[in-house]
Amino acid sequence: MVWATWLHRGWQRWQQRRALRRGDPAAIPEPLWQQVLAALPLLQALPAPLQSRLRGLSAAFLARKRFSGAHGLVVDDSMALLVAAQACLPLVYRGLPALAWYEGFVGIVLHPHEVRAPRRLTDEAGVVHEYDEELAGEAMQGGPIVLAWPRVLGAADGEGVGHNLVIHEFAHAIDLRGKPLGQPADGCPPLPRGWLGLAPAAARELWRRELAAAYNVHRQRVVMHEHFGAAAPWLDPYGASAPAEFFAVSCEAYCVDRARLAAEHPVWTALLDALFAHPQAPDGPDALAAISAAAAP
């Protein structure tokens, strides 16, 4: 009887792992899912079919990743699922195949506080500066992704603006996918085959051109606000520090409030629509040109 019970439990565990890996929404217990929804208002606005798809994506994500806590932090199921749901939100329209965008790493480390990371910088005069930088999160080639747990919680509702730490760091992971070891994120992730109906070289050229245009507009808005008293842009000013950061903060804002991002950056939002397969994505360059023309002053 004891042997039979052990076999039954082993069979149940195998079935559960299999259900998780194939993205079965029911693999996540309903009370646990409802707990995470309650903690993440931005998910509550999703239609029920998208919530179910996100639940399945989160299950498959959890089957593929390994969570750990640093400095004694114990990561429980609800904490892991809260991270998974946010990480999978940008992929909700593309579905399970898009989890391949996160295949470059396995580990996710949650810290009980912000992380102090040593930095070494050589300035234009050749002088080397060493310092510690406090980080809420970091994505590295090959992983792990590091997140400060209090900031994960604080970013759950977008903090009233387009902020979300988890989406920010996973956007960097999307950006780093397929890049040679040592090449930093640059805001130009690999584009899906047939993106906007273009050949790969033309697609990359279009992406880089529109990224540069949107990034420069954002930088100008930040400068005008900080130095000349103009209204602050809604998009996080940190995005003005580098194209890679502009891509990451754009992905945050896109998932938190797509309509608001589109009001400030209509063409760039349309490119993100095409990247993430949003139903309103343009179907080709002509449709993109029409959006650009409509946005022109």
N, C-alpha and C positions, 0 to 999 in steps of 0.2 A: 504493500500500500504506500509506504514512504517513497519507494523508487518510482511508482506510478505518479505520485504527486509531483516529484521533482521533474519527471519527464514532461508533465502537463505544464508546469511553470516555465520550463525551458522552451516548450512549444509556444507558449503565450508571448514570451520575450522575443522569440524569433519572429512571430507574426507582427508584433508591435514595431520592431525595427524595420521589417519589410514595408509595413504601412507608412511609416515615417519616410522612408527613402523614396517611395513612389509618389509621395505628396498627397496622401489621403487626409483630407481635413479632419476626419473622425479620429485620426491618430493622436490629435491634441484634445485632451478632455475638455468638455464644454465649460466647466467651472473655471479652469485655468485660462481658456481663451477669453471668457467674459471678464476675468480679472485684468487681463492685459488690455482689452478694449477700454475698460473703465479708466485705465491709466494713460491711454493715448487718445485724446479727443480727435486728433486728425484722422484716426481710423474709423471713428464713429460716423463720420460723414460719408464713408464709402457705401455705395449700394450693396445690398445683401449678397448678390452674386460675386462682387469683387472682394467682399470680406471673406467669403468662402474660398475663393481662389488664393487670397493672401494667406489664409490659414493653412491651406495645402502647401503653398510655397514655403511657409515657415517650418512646417513639419519636415519637408525635404531638406531644407537648409540645416536644421538641427541634426539630421542624420549624417550630414557631411562635415560638420564642424566640431571642434573640441574647445569647450569653454574651461577656463581656469581663473581662479582669483589670486591676486597678489596681496602680500602683507596680511595674510590671515582672512581675507574676505572670502566668505563661502558663497558660491554661486548656486542658487537654487533654480528650479524649473521656471518659475515665473520671471526671474531675472534674465535667463537665457532666452526665453520666448519673447520678452519685451525687446531685446536687442534684435532677435531674428525678424520679428514683424516689421521693424523699422528698416532693417537692411534689405528686406525683400520688397518693400513698398515701391521703389523705382521700377521693379521688374514685373509688377503685377499684370500688366497687359501682355508682356512677352511670354510669361508663364515659365514652366519648368525648364525648357531648354536654356533660358537665360541664366540659370544658376551656374552655367559654365563660365560666366563672367567672373565668378568668385572662386574658380578652381585653383588659382595661383597660391592659395594659402589655406591652412586648416585651423590654426590656433587663433583664439580670441581671448584676450586677457583683460579682466576687469580689475581696476585699482580702486581702493577705497577713497582716494583723493587724487588731485592732479599730480602728474608725473614730472619729476625734474630730470631733464635729459641734458647731458653734456654736449656742448656745441663748440666747434672750432672754425673760425672764420679768418680768412686772409684778406685784408683790405687792399685798396688800389696801390698803396705805398709798399705792399709786401709785408706789413706788420700782421702777425698772427694774434688773434684775440680768442681767448678761451672763456666760456661762460656757461652757466646753467640756464636752461629755458624751461618754464613751467608749461606743460602741455595738458590739455583736456583729452587729447586723443592723438593717435599717430597710426598711419598705415605704411607698412614697409613691404618692399618687394619680397615675396615669399612668406610674408607674415612674420609675427602675428599682427593682428590689429589690436591696438591698445586703446582702452576707453576708461575714462574716470567715471565711476559709477554715479556719483552725485550729479555730474553733468549730463549723464544719460537720462536721469530722472528729470533734471531741470529742463531738458530740451523736449520733453515728451509732448508738450502742447505748442511747441514753436515759440514760446516765450513772447507771444503777441506779434512776432515778426517772422521772417523766413529762416529761422534758425533750427537746426536739428543736428546734433553732434554725430549720431550714428550714421545718418545718411551722408554727412560730409565725409567721414572717413571711408565709408564704402564707395563713395564716388571716386576717391583717390585710388581705391583698389581697382575700380573699373578702368580708370585712366592708365594705371600701371600694367594692366593685362597685356601680355605679349611683348612688352618692351624688353630690350636686352638688359641683363643684370647690370646695375649701376646707372642706368639711364633714368633720370627723375621723371616724375609726372609733369606733363606739359599742357594739360587741358585737351589733349587730342587722343581719345580712346580709340581702339579698333572699331570700325564701323561695320554694322551687319552687312552681309552680302546683299547686293542689290539696293542698298540704301538710297532712297529717293530715285531709284531707277538709273543710277549712275554707275559707271565703271569705277573701280577702286581708286584710281589716281584722281579722277575728277571729283569723287566724293570727298577725298581727303583735302583737296585744294579748296573746295567749297566750305568745308568745315573750318579749316584754318583761317580762311578769309573772314567768315562771319564771326568766329571766335575773336579774332583780333579787333574787328569793328565794335562788337559789343563790349569787349574788355576796355577799349579806349574810351567809349562813351561813359562807362562806369567810372573809370579813373578820373575823367574830367568832372563828373558830377561830385565825386568825393573831394577833389581839389577845390571846386567852387564852394562846397559846403564848409570845408575846414579852413579855408583862407579868405573867403569872400562873403561868408554869411548866407549863402544860398541854402535852400531847403535841403535837408538830408535825404539822400536816396534811400528807398525802402530796403534795397538789397544791401547785405552786410558789407560795410566798408573794407573789411579784410579781403574781400574779393579783388580789391584794387592792387594788392601786393604782388600778384603774379598770375599769369593765365591759368595755371593749375589750380590756384585758389579760387579764381573766378569760376571755373568749371564746377568746383566742389560746392561753393556757396550757391551757385545757380541751381544745382541739383537739390540742395536743401530747400531753397525757396520754391522750386518747381513742385516738390512733393507737399509742402506745407500750404501753399496758396498759388496755384498755377495761374489763376486769372490775374492776380496782382503782378506776378512776374511778367506776364504777357503785356500788361499795360505799360510797363517800363521798357521791356525788351521784346517786342512782338516777333521779330524775325528769329532771334536767338531762341525764344521759347518754341517756335515752330520747328527748329532743328532738334531741340530736346524732345519734342513730340515724336519726331521721326525716329530718334534714337531709341526711345522707350515704347514705341508703337502705340501711342495714344490714339484714340478714335478720331481726333481732330487733326491728326498729322497730315501735312501736305503730301500729295501723291507723286510729286515730281518738281523739278526746277521751275516750271511755269507757275505752279500753284504757290511756290515759295516767292517768286517774283511778284505775284499779285498781292501777297501779304506785305511785302516790302513797299510796294507802290502805295498801298492803303495807309501804311504807317508814315510815309514821307510827309514832311510839313508843307 
